[in-house]
Amino acid sequence: MSETREQRIRRCLEEALDPVDLLIKDQSHLHAGHAGAKDGRGHFEVRIIADAFDGRNRIERHQLVYSALGDLLESDIHALRIKALAPSEQDS
């Protein structure tokens, strides 16, 4: 059985960033009919807590996520909302 898009996203983020917490929401259904959704790629929301984000600004954190997802950004993901936190920030 092949992986779902959400499973592929999870695997990539876990392998690259070793998160202490990771929540992925597929919100593609909210964008049905949207021009950007016509190519079949999905809309996702990611909340990730990882030591890798400690001491990094928002842009650097997002770049780490994008790097971890690599080709999925071309093949599976149309839109991605990211909340990336260091463990010390997880209650904020």
Secondary structure as the mmCIF struct_conf table of DSSP 4:
data_model
#
loop_
_struct_conf.conf_type_id
_struct_conf.id
_struct_conf.beg_label_comp_id
_struct_conf.beg_label_asym_id
_struct_conf.beg_label_seq_id
_struct_conf.end_label_comp_id
_struct_conf.end_label_asym_id
_struct_conf.end_label_seq_id
HELX_LH_PP_P HELX_LH_PP_P1 SER A 2 THR A 4
HELX_RH_AL_P HELX_RH_AL_P1 ARG A 5 LEU A 17
BEND BEND1 VAL A 20 VAL A 20
STRN STRN1 ASP A 21 ASP A 26
HELX_RH_3T_P HELX_RH_3T_P1 SER A 28 HIS A 31
TURN_TY1_P TURN_TY1_P1 ALA A 32 GLY A 33
HELX_RH_3T_P HELX_RH_3T_P2 ALA A 35 ALA A 37
TURN_TY1_P TURN_TY1_P2 LYS A 38 ASP A 39
BEND BEND2 GLY A 40 GLY A 40
STRN STRN2 GLY A 42 ILE A 49
HELX_RH_3T_P HELX_RH_3T_P3 ASP A 51 PHE A 53
TURN_TY1_P TURN_TY1_P3 ASP A 54 GLY A 55
HELX_RH_AL_P HELX_RH_AL_P2 ARG A 58 LEU A 69
TURN_TY1_P TURN_TY1_P4 GLY A 70 ASP A 71
HELX_RH_AL_P HELX_RH_AL_P3 LEU A 72 SER A 75
TURN_TY1_P TURN_TY1_P5 ASP A 76 ASP A 76
STRN STRN3 ILE A 77 LEU A 85
HELX_RH_3T_P HELX_RH_3T_P4 PRO A 87 GLU A 89
TURN_TY1_P TURN_TY1_P6 GLN A 90 ASP A 91
#
